[in-house]
């Protein structure tokens, strides 16, 4: 007959093993597994906060009366996350943005575009410059914003 304590201990070990696998922890001790789980939860909270902030800024942009497109650029480990939001979708805007990426020496690694009523682009671009020239997020943002502004002025 298996004792109640043995069943409880076995169940607890199974739960620690599950927690260890969910959090991708390599720790052996229960205390270390809990510390790793705590770090994992903090990272998840940061991701949720980042998503909420992005959603809030996009919503406030849609509700604002500013006719200019919103351009944000975030530096990633190997490239940039570029977001462009415009209240109006005009034919050729996507081509204008992609040409700017090419001029900057950025390869589009991944992109999500919506061109129905509004224009929305979320793209990950990585630098294809082999000559050692470094480009920063602010330079990418300025170049994209200026290209859109110039393009909009010439198509008004």
N, C-alpha and C positions, 0 to 999 in steps of 0.2 A: 504494500500500500504506500503510495507516494504522499509525503507529508504536504500540508498546506504551504509551509515555508518554502519547500523545494519548488512547488508550482509557481509561487509568487516570484521567487528568484529567477526561475527560468523565463517567466513572462517578462520580467524587468530586463533581463539580458537581451531578449528578443527585441524589446522596444529600443534599447540602446543601439543594437545592431541596425535597426530600421532608421533611427535618427542619424546614425553614422553614415549610412548609405545615402539618405536624402540630402544631407549637407555636404556630401563628398569629403568627409573627414577621413584622415588616415590615422587618427589618434587611437590609442589602445585603452587608455584609462577612461573611466566614466566622466571624471571631472574635465578632462581635455575634450571629450566629445561634447559636453555641455558648453564649454567655452567656444568651440568651433560652431556649434549650433547658434549661439548668441551672435557671433560675427556674421553668420549667414543671414540671420534675421535682420541685422542692421543693414546689410547690403540690399536685401529685398526692400526694406523701408525706403532706402535712398532711391532705388529704382522707381518705386511707386511715387515718391515725391517728385522726381524728375518728370515722370509721365504726367502727373497732375499739373505741374507748372507749365509744361508744354501745351497741354490741353487748355489751360486757363489763358495763356497768352494768345493762342490761336482764336479762342472764343472772343476775347476782348478785341482782337484785331478785326474780327468779322463785325463786331458791334460798333467799332469806331467809325468816324467819318473821314479818316485819312485815306485819300485815294492812292497813295504810293504803296507799292508792294512791300511786304515785310520780309527781310532777308536775315537769317540767323545762321551762324557758322560755329560749329563746335569742333575742337581738335580731338581726334581719336588717336589711338596708338599708331596707326599707319594710315593717316589721311584725315579727312574731314567729314562731318555730317553737315550737309547743307540743306537748309529749308527755305523755300520761297513760297510766300502766300500772297496772292493778289485778288482783290475783290472782283476784278474783271478778267475774263479770259479772252485774249486776243490771239488770232492766228499768228503763229510765228514766234511767240514768246518762248516756247520750249526750245526751239532751234537756237534762239538768241542766247539762252542760258547755257546750252550744251556747247555752243561755239566758244563761249567765255571759258568754260571748263577746259576746252582744248587749248585755248590761248594761254591759260595758266599752267598747262602741262598736267592736268588732272585726268585720270582715267575714271570713268564711272564704274564702280564695282557693283553697286546695287542701287536701284531707284524705284520710287513709287510716285506716279504722276496722276493727277486728276485734272481734267480739262473740260468739265461739264459746264457749270455756270461760272465757277471761279477757277483760278489756277492755283494748284498746289503741287509742289515738288519736294520730295524728301529723297535726298541722294547721298550716297557715300562715295566720296572721291578719294583716290589715292594718287600721290605724286608720281609721275613717270619721268621726272627729271633725273638724269644720271650724272649731270655735270656738277652736282653738289649744291645747286641753288636751293635754298630753303624758302618756303613760302609760309606765312603765318595765317591764322584764321581771320584776322582783321583785314589783311590784304585780299583774301578770297572774298570776304563779305563786301568790301568796297568795290572790287572789280565786278562782281555779279550785280550789285545795286546800280552801279554806274552804267553797265551794259543795258540793263532793263530800262533805266531812265532814258538813255540815248535812243534806244529802240522805240520806246513809247512816244517820245517827242517826234521821231521821224515818221511814225504811223498815226499821228493824231489827226 
